[in-house]
Amino acid sequence: MGKVIFKEEKKYTFIDYFDFTNPTEEIASAFGYSFTTKILDLPVATDIDKDVIVTLQEDFYEILPKITLNSEIAKRDFMIAPVL
């Protein structure tokens, strides 16, 4: 098991995990799992401007290494920001 990040006497609810500031890798490790990020090849609609998609992809992969995503809120905000 990984680094101990949970208090032994505390009972955690689902929402408690969103309040952790530990990196996702640490939380997964505490449960005996690993975490990886990879690119998925998903189906693409044919009636969309592909230049827009390429620009969003390039921006996403350029910005991603520059920020720390320690919480679910940060991850969500980062993922939806280009769309907004």
N, C-alpha and C positions, 0 to 999 in steps of 0.2 A: 504494500500500500504506500501511497505517497505521503506528503506532508499533512499533518493533522490540522485541519481548519475548522473542525466542529467542536463545540463544547459538549462534553460527555453528558452533563445533566440536562441539557436543553433539548426540547422536542421541536423539530423543524416542520413547518408546513411548506407547501409548494411555493407560496409567494416569498418565503424567506430566502430561497435560493436566488431570487432576483436582486436582493439587497447585498449580496456578497460583492466585494470589490476584488476578490482574487481572480486571476486569469482563469479562463475556462479550462485550460489544460490542468491546472491545479485541482479544480473541483472534480473534474472527471477522474483524475488520478486518485483522489481521496476515496472514490468508490471502486477503484481497481480497474478503471477503464482508461482508454487513451482518446485523444481528440486530435483530428487532423482536418485541415482545410484543403479542398481540392476543387478543381473546375469541373462542372457537370455539363455535359452536352445534352441540352433539352431541346424539344421540338421548337421550331421557329415558324411563326406565322409568315405567310407569303405576301400578304397585302400590307406590309409595313415598310417605312423608309429605312433601309438597312444602314444608311449613314448615321442615323440617329442612334441606332443600337450600337454600332461600332464606337461612336463617340462616348456613349455611356460606359461601355466596357473598358475603353482605354482610360477614362477618368477614374473608374472604380479601381482598376489594378494599379494605377499610378498613386492614388491616395491611400489605399489600404495599408501598405507597409509603414506609412508615416504616422499612423494613429494607434493608440492603445484601446482595445475594446474590452475593458474590464467588467462591464455590466451589460445586461440584456438591453437596457434602455439605450446605451451608447451604440450597441450593434444595430438596434432597430432604427435609430436616428440616422446612422451612417448609410443603411441600406435604402431608406426611403428618400433621403435628401436629394439625390440626382433626379428622381421622378418629380419631386415638388418644384 
